[in-house]
Amino acid sequence: YPFMRDENSISIMDGADEGAYQWLTMNYLLGNLAPSHAPAATSPDSANTIATVAAVDLGGGSVQLAYQVTPETARTAPNGY
């Protein structure tokens, strides 16, 4: 189809972004991101977090795994994650 687009409007998504968007989409569609009805996570330092599911994507040449981490682990993540 002759879609109207700019020259730089299409790109290949980075694997880290792919995993994060898949995790977000799955947990949104399952209703896991609404704290009003989701069960609390079992980690002792995550009283304000909710239980979510992990996302695994097995591609042709890569694998993405995305899951909820504790707030302490998130604070130690490299910049950009």
N, C-alpha and C positions, 0 to 999 in steps of 0.2 A: 504494500500500500504506500502511497505517496504521503507519508506523515510529514507535517511541517516540524522541523527541528533545526536547532543550531548545530554547527559543526562539532562543538564540544559538549553537547547535551547528553551523550551516551558514553558510558565508561564501564569497565569491568569492576565489580565490587570486590573489595579486599576481603580476604577470608575472615579476619577478625570482625569486620562489620557484618558479614553474612551470618556468622554465629550469633552475634548480639541481636540482630534484627529477628532471627528465627526464634531465639529465646523469648524476646519481648512479644512477638506475635503469638506464640503458643500459649504463654501464660496469660496474655490478654484475652484470647479466645476461650480459655478454660475458666476465666473469671478469677484467676489467682492474684490479680493485682489490686483487688478491691479489699482493703483491710477490714471492712465492715462484716464480712462473712467468711474470710479465709482463716484457717487455723494458724496459730503462731508457730514459728520455727522452733526447733528443739534446742538450738544453741543457747548456752547460758548468757552470752553477751549480745543476743539479738532479740531483745524483748519487743522491739518495735518493728521487727520484720515479719513477713508472712511466708508460709510454705509455698514453694513453687516447684515446677518440674524441670528437669534438665533437658537440654536439646542436643542431639547428636546428628550430624549431617555427614554422611559418607559420600564423598564425591569421587570423581574419576581419578584425581591425583592429589586429593587432600581430605582431611577430616577436621571438622569443627566440633568442639564440645563446649557448651555454655551452661553454667549452673550458678545458682545463688551462692555467694560466699558471705562470711560473717563481716560485720563492719570493720573489725580489726584487720582482717585480710584485705579488704578493699582499700584501707588506708595505706597499706604497704605496696599497692600495685604501682607499676611504672606509670609515668605521665602519659596521658592519652588513653588509658584504659579505665 
